[in-house]
Amino acid sequence: MSSQRFVGGSTCRAQSATAPGMLLYAKTDEDVPTETTWSMSGNSIGIGVLDLNQDFNRIRARLDDIVATHFPAIRKASQDTAGGLSWHG
């Protein structure tokens, strides 16, 4: 079976790509592992826990750390409009 798609009036071959992902849960009183990562079909999949019961600057720092660790293709934007994240890949 051919791996082709009809897109916008032309046929193109599907390209394989990887797509890392993460499920991020709010911390609760339950004792669960704080972080787990595994590979599925060549994609890095992570599960993380974020403590929302703290100062926003600490939450932001933790989110920045998660992005830097699990999504290396994403870099913190340098002094853009909102100081947010941008994709460089």
DSSP file (Angstrom, degrees, kcal/mol; ACC not computed):
  #  RESIDUE AA STRUCTURE BP1 BP2  ACC     N-H-->O    O-->H-N    N-H-->O    O-->H-N    TCO  KAPPA ALPHA  PHI   PSI    X-CA   Y-CA   Z-CA
    1    1 A M              0   0    0      0, 0.0     2,-0.1     0, 0.0     0, 0.0   0.000 360.0 360.0 360.0 132.2    0.0    0.0    0.0
    2    2 A S        -     0   0    0      1,-0.1     2,-0.9     2,-0.0    11,-0.0  -0.439 360.0-136.7 -76.0 146.0    1.4    3.4   -1.0
    3    3 A S        +     0   0    0     -2,-0.1    11,-2.1    11,-0.1     2,-0.3  -0.640  55.2 134.0-102.2  74.0    1.9    6.1    1.6
    4    4 A Q  E     -A   13   0A   0     -2,-0.9     2,-0.4     9,-0.2     9,-0.2  -0.901  36.9-160.7-124.4 152.6    0.5    9.0   -0.3
    5    5 A R  E     -A   12   0A   0      7,-2.7     7,-2.6    -2,-0.3     2,-0.7  -0.965  20.2-129.4-128.5 146.4   -1.9   11.8    0.5
    6    6 A F  E     +A   11   0A   0     -2,-0.4     2,-0.5     5,-0.2     5,-0.2  -0.875  37.4 173.1 -95.3 114.9   -3.9   14.1   -1.7
    7    7 A V  E >   -A   10   0A   0      3,-3.2     3,-1.9    -2,-0.7    -2,-0.0  -0.979  58.1 -25.2-131.6 121.8   -3.2   17.7   -0.7
    8    8 A G  T 3  S-     0   0    0     -2,-0.5    -1,-0.1     1,-0.3     3,-0.1   0.814 126.1 -42.8  52.0  40.9   -4.3   20.9   -2.3
    9    9 A G  T 3  S+     0   0    0      1,-0.2     2,-0.3     0, 0.0    -1,-0.3   0.464 125.2  79.6  88.8   1.0   -4.7   19.4   -5.8
   10   10 A S  E <  S-A    7   0A   0     -3,-1.9    -3,-3.2     2,-0.0     2,-0.4  -0.945  74.5-119.0-137.9 161.4   -1.5   17.4   -5.8
   11   11 A T  E     +A    6   0A   0     -2,-0.3     2,-0.3    -5,-0.2    -5,-0.2  -0.827  32.3 178.9 -99.8 136.4   -0.3   14.1   -4.5
   12   12 A C  E     -A    5   0A   0     -7,-2.6    -7,-2.7    -2,-0.4     2,-0.3  -0.970  29.2-113.2-135.3 153.0    2.6   14.0   -2.0
   13   13 A R  E     -A    4   0A   0     -2,-0.3    -9,-0.2    -9,-0.2     2,-0.2  -0.640  36.8-110.6 -83.3 139.8    4.3   11.3   -0.1
   14   14 A A        -     0   0    0    -11,-2.1     2,-0.4    -2,-0.3   -11,-0.1  -0.486  31.4-146.0 -68.6 136.9    3.9   11.2    3.7
   15   15 A Q        -     0   0    0     -2,-0.2     2,-0.3    -3,-0.0    -1,-0.0  -0.854  12.0-123.9-105.3 140.6    7.1   12.0    5.5
   16   16 A S        +     0   0    0     -2,-0.4     2,-0.3     2,-0.0     0, 0.0  -0.656  38.7 167.4 -82.9 140.2    8.1   10.5    8.8
   17   17 A A        -     0   0    0     -2,-0.3     2,-0.3     2,-0.0    26,-0.0  -0.971  31.0-122.2-145.6 157.1    8.7   12.9   11.5
   18   18 A T        -     0   0    0     -2,-0.3    25,-0.1    25,-0.0    24,-0.1  -0.779  19.2-169.8-101.7 151.0    9.1   12.8   15.3
   19   19 A A        -     0   0    0     -2,-0.3    24,-0.1     2,-0.0    -2,-0.0  -0.813   9.9-153.8-142.1  96.9    6.9   14.7   17.7
   20   20 A P        +     0   0    0      0, 0.0     2,-0.3     0, 0.0    25,-0.2  -0.337  21.6 178.9 -67.2 154.3    8.0   14.8   21.3
   21   21 A G  E     -b   45   0B   0     23,-2.4    25,-2.1    49,-0.0     2,-0.3  -0.968  17.8-157.4-151.6 166.5    5.2   15.3   23.8
   22   22 A M  E     -b   46   0B   0     -2,-0.3     2,-0.6    23,-0.2    25,-0.2  -0.978  13.1-146.6-151.3 135.5    4.4   15.6   27.5
   23   23 A L  E     -b   47   0B   0     23,-2.8    25,-2.8    -2,-0.3     2,-0.6  -0.910  24.3-164.6 -95.9 123.5    1.4   15.1   29.7
   24   24 A L  E     -b   48   0B   0     -2,-0.6     2,-0.3    23,-0.2    25,-0.2  -0.949   5.5-170.8-118.4 120.2    1.7   17.6   32.6
   25   25 A Y  E     -b   49   0B   0     23,-2.8    25,-2.9    -2,-0.6     2,-0.3  -0.793  27.2-110.6-110.3 149.5   -0.4   17.1   35.7
   26   26 A A  E     -b   50   0B   0     -2,-0.3    25,-0.2    23,-0.2     2,-0.1  -0.586  44.3-104.5 -73.6 138.4   -1.0   19.4   38.6
   27   27 A K        +     0   0    0     23,-2.6    25,-0.2    -2,-0.3     2,-0.2  -0.379  44.6 179.8 -64.8 139.4    0.5   18.1   41.8
   28   28 A T        -     0   0    0      2,-0.3     4,-0.2    -2,-0.1    -1,-0.0  -0.607  46.7 -87.9-125.1-171.8   -1.9   16.6   44.3
   29   29 A D  S    S+     0   0    0     -2,-0.2     2,-0.1     2,-0.1    -2,-0.1   0.613  93.9 105.2 -76.3 -12.0   -1.6   14.9   47.8
   30   30 A E  S    S-     0   0    0      1,-0.1     2,-1.0     0, 0.0    -2,-0.3  -0.395  78.6-120.1 -70.9 147.2   -1.0   11.5   46.1
   31   31 A D        +     0   0    0     -2,-0.1    -1,-0.1     3,-0.0    -2,-0.1  -0.768  53.0 150.8 -89.5  99.4    2.5   10.1   46.1
   32   32 A V        -     0   0    0     -2,-1.0    17,-0.0    -4,-0.2    -4,-0.0  -0.895  54.7 -86.5-126.9 156.6    3.4    9.7   42.4
   33   33 A P        -     0   0    0      0, 0.0     3,-0.1     0, 0.0    -1,-0.0  -0.374  34.1-140.9 -59.7 141.4    6.6    9.8   40.5
   34   34 A T  S    S+     0   0    0      1,-0.2    15,-1.4    14,-0.1     2,-0.3   0.752  77.8  12.4 -79.9 -23.0    7.4   13.4   39.5
   35   35 A E  E     +C   48   0B   0     13,-0.2     2,-0.3     2,-0.0    -1,-0.2  -0.949  57.9 170.7-159.0 134.0    8.7   12.7   36.1
   36   36 A T  E     -C   47   0B   0     11,-2.3    11,-3.0    -2,-0.3     2,-0.4  -0.996   7.5-174.4-141.7 140.9    8.9    9.8   33.7
   37   37 A T  E     +C   46   0B   0     -2,-0.3     2,-0.3     9,-0.2     9,-0.2  -0.998   9.0 163.8-136.3 140.0   10.0    9.6   30.0
   38   38 A W  E     -C   45   0B   0      7,-2.7     7,-3.4    -2,-0.4     2,-0.4  -0.942  33.5-112.8-145.9 169.6    9.8    6.8   27.5
   39   39 A S  E     +C   44   0B   0     -2,-0.3     2,-0.4     5,-0.2     5,-0.2  -0.902  26.9 179.8-109.6 133.4   10.1    6.4   23.7
   40   40 A M  E >  S-C   43   0B   0      3,-2.7     3,-1.8    -2,-0.4    -2,-0.0  -0.968  74.7 -19.6-135.3 117.2    7.2    5.2   21.6
   41   41 A S  T 3  S-     0   0    0     -2,-0.4     3,-0.1     1,-0.3    -1,-0.1   0.852 128.8 -51.3  54.1  38.0    7.6    4.8   17.8
   42   42 A G  T 3  S+     0   0    0      1,-0.2     2,-0.4   -24,-0.1    -1,-0.3   0.478 115.4 116.9  81.7   2.5   10.7    7.0   17.9
   43   43 A N  E <   - C   0  40B   0     -3,-1.8    -3,-2.7   -25,-0.1     2,-0.6  -0.875  65.0-128.6-107.4 135.6    8.9    9.8   19.8
   44   44 A S  E     - C   0  39B   0     -2,-0.4   -23,-2.4    -5,-0.2     2,-0.5  -0.719  28.5-172.6 -81.8 121.2    9.9   10.9   23.3
   45   45 A I  E     -bC  21  38B   0     -7,-3.4    -7,-2.7    -2,-0.6     2,-0.3  -0.966   3.7-174.0-118.9 129.5    6.8   11.0   25.6
   46   46 A G  E     -bC  22  37B   0    -25,-2.1   -23,-2.8    -2,-0.5     2,-0.4  -0.870  18.0-155.7-123.6 155.5    7.0   12.4   29.1
   47   47 A I  E     +bC  23  36B   0    -11,-3.0   -11,-2.3    -2,-0.3     2,-0.3  -1.000  24.4 174.2-125.8 129.5    4.8   12.6   32.1
   48   48 A G  E     -bC  24  35B   0    -25,-2.8   -23,-2.8    -2,-0.4     2,-0.4  -0.904  24.3-140.5-134.8 162.6    5.4   15.4   34.6
   49   49 A V  E     -b   25   0B   0    -15,-1.4     2,-0.5    -2,-0.3   -23,-0.2  -0.983  14.3-162.9-124.7 134.3    3.9   16.9   37.7
   50   50 A L  E     -b   26   0B   0    -25,-2.9   -23,-2.6    -2,-0.4     2,-0.8  -0.974  16.6-136.8-122.9 125.6    3.8   20.6   38.4
   51   51 A D        -     0   0    0     -2,-0.5     3,-0.1   -25,-0.2   -25,-0.1  -0.707  20.6-179.1 -80.5 109.5    3.2   22.1   41.8
   52   52 A L        +     0   0    0     -2,-0.8     2,-1.0   -25,-0.2    -1,-0.2   0.481  63.6  87.8 -87.8  -3.2    0.7   25.0   41.3
   53   53 A N  S    S+     0   0    0    -26,-0.0     2,-0.3     2,-0.0    -1,-0.2  -0.402  79.4  74.5 -93.8  57.1    0.7   25.9   44.9
   54   54 A Q  S    S-     0   0    0     -2,-1.0     5,-0.1    -3,-0.1     0, 0.0  -0.945  95.1 -59.0-155.1 171.6    3.7   28.3   44.7
   55   55 A D    >>  -     0   0    0     -2,-0.3     4,-1.7     1,-0.1     3,-0.9  -0.266  48.4-121.7 -57.5 141.1    4.7   31.7   43.5
   56   56 A F  H 3> S+     0   0    0      1,-0.3     4,-3.1     2,-0.2     5,-0.2   0.830 110.6  61.1 -58.3 -34.2    4.2   32.1   39.7
   57   57 A N  H 3> S+     0   0    0      1,-0.2     4,-2.0     2,-0.2    -1,-0.3   0.867 105.9  47.2 -62.2 -35.1    7.9   32.9   39.1
   58   58 A R  H <> S+     0   0    0     -3,-0.9     4,-2.2     2,-0.2    -1,-0.2   0.878 111.9  50.2 -71.7 -37.8    8.7   29.4   40.4
   59   59 A I  H  X S+     0   0    0     -4,-1.7     4,-2.5     2,-0.2    -2,-0.2   0.943 111.6  48.5 -62.5 -46.9    6.0   27.9   38.3
   60   60 A R  H  X S+     0   0    0     -4,-3.1     4,-2.7     1,-0.2    -2,-0.2   0.907 110.2  51.2 -59.8 -43.1    7.4   29.7   35.2
   61   61 A A  H  X S+     0   0    0     -4,-2.0     4,-2.2    -5,-0.2    -1,-0.2   0.904 110.6  49.1 -62.1 -41.3   10.9   28.6   36.0
   62   62 A R  H  X S+     0   0    0     -4,-2.2     4,-2.4     2,-0.2    -2,-0.2   0.906 111.3  49.1 -65.0 -41.8    9.8   25.0   36.3
   63   63 A L  H  X S+     0   0    0     -4,-2.5     4,-2.4     2,-0.2    -2,-0.2   0.909 110.5  50.7 -64.0 -41.5    7.9   25.3   32.9
   64   64 A D  H  X S+     0   0    0     -4,-2.7     4,-2.5     1,-0.2    -2,-0.2   0.897 110.4  50.5 -60.8 -40.1   11.0   26.8   31.3
   65   65 A D  H  X S+     0   0    0     -4,-2.2     4,-2.3     2,-0.2     5,-0.2   0.905 109.1  50.8 -64.6 -42.2   13.1   23.9   32.7
   66   66 A I  H  X S+     0   0    0     -4,-2.4     4,-3.0     2,-0.2     5,-0.4   0.929 111.8  47.5 -60.9 -45.7   10.7   21.4   31.3
   67   67 A V  H  X S+     0   0    0     -4,-2.4     4,-2.1     1,-0.2     7,-0.3   0.934 113.1  47.8 -62.1 -46.3   10.8   23.0   27.9
   68   68 A A  H  < S+     0   0    0     -4,-2.5    -1,-0.2     1,-0.2    -2,-0.2   0.861 119.0  40.4 -63.4 -35.6   14.6   23.1   27.9
   69   69 A T  H  < S+     0   0    0     -4,-2.3    -2,-0.2    -5,-0.2    -1,-0.2   0.911 127.8  26.4 -80.4 -44.8   14.9   19.5   29.0
   70   70 A H  H  < S+     0   0    0     -4,-3.0    -3,-0.2    -5,-0.2    -2,-0.2   0.648 125.1  41.5 -99.2 -17.7   12.2   17.8   27.0
   71   71 A F    ><  +     0   0    0     -4,-2.1     3,-2.0    -5,-0.4    -1,-0.2  -0.600  58.2 168.2-131.7  72.0   11.8   20.0   23.9
   72   72 A P  T 3  S+     0   0    0      0, 0.0    -1,-0.1     0, 0.0    -4,-0.1   0.693  73.9  65.6 -63.5 -18.2   15.3   21.0   22.7
   73   73 A A  T 3  S+     0   0    0      2,-0.0    15,-1.5    16,-0.0     2,-0.5   0.617  90.0  77.8 -78.3 -10.4   14.0   22.4   19.4
   74   74 A I  E <   -D   87   0C   0     -3,-2.0     2,-0.4    -7,-0.3    13,-0.2  -0.867  65.3-172.9-101.2 128.2   12.1   25.1   21.3
   75   75 A R  E     -D   86   0C   0     11,-1.2    11,-1.5    -2,-0.5     2,-0.3  -0.911  33.8-100.9-119.7 146.4   14.1   28.0   22.5
   76   76 A K  E     -D   85   0C   0     -2,-0.4     9,-0.2     9,-0.2     8,-0.1  -0.484  47.0-112.9 -64.6 128.3   13.1   30.9   24.7
   77   77 A A        -     0   0    0      7,-1.3     2,-1.1    -2,-0.3     3,-0.2  -0.357  26.6-118.3 -65.5 139.6   12.4   33.8   22.5
   78   78 A S  S    S-     0   0    0      1,-0.2    -1,-0.1    -2,-0.1     6,-0.1  -0.704  76.8 -40.2 -87.9 103.5   14.9   36.7   23.0
   79   79 A Q  S    S+     0   0    0     -2,-1.1    -1,-0.2     1,-0.1    -2,-0.0   0.844  89.3 161.2  52.1  43.5   13.0   39.7   24.1
   80   80 A D        -     0   0    0     -3,-0.2     3,-0.3     4,-0.2    -1,-0.1  -0.140  58.4 -72.2 -81.4-170.8   10.0   39.2   21.8
   81   81 A T  S    S+     0   0    0      1,-0.3    -1,-0.0     2,-0.1    -2,-0.0   0.866 128.5  13.1 -54.3 -47.8    6.6   40.9   22.4
   82   82 A A  S    S-     0   0    0      3,-0.0    -1,-0.3     0, 0.0     3,-0.1   0.380  99.8-114.1-112.1   4.0    5.4   38.8   25.4
   83   83 A G  S    S+     0   0    0     -3,-0.3    -2,-0.1     1,-0.1    -4,-0.1   0.776  72.2 141.6  69.5  23.1    8.7   37.1   26.4
   84   84 A G        -     0   0    0      1,-0.1    -7,-1.3    -8,-0.1     2,-0.3   0.078  54.5 -78.0 -85.3-162.5    7.0   33.8   25.4
   85   85 A L  E     -D   76   0C   0     -9,-0.2     2,-0.3    -3,-0.1    -9,-0.2  -0.732  39.7-167.8-101.8 149.3    8.3   30.7   23.7
   86   86 A S  E     -D   75   0C   0    -11,-1.5   -11,-1.2    -2,-0.3     2,-0.5  -0.960  23.6-112.9-135.7 156.9    8.9   30.3   19.9
   87   87 A W  E     +D   74   0C   0     -2,-0.3     2,-0.3   -13,-0.2   -13,-0.2  -0.749  28.1 175.6 -92.6 128.0    9.6   27.4   17.7
   88   88 A H              0   0    0    -15,-1.5    -1,-0.0    -2,-0.5    -2,-0.0  -0.740 360.0 360.0-127.0  81.7   13.0   27.1   16.0
   89   89 A G              0   0    0     -2,-0.3    -1,-0.1   -15,-0.0   -15,-0.1   0.361 360.0 360.0-155.8 360.0   13.1   23.8   14.2
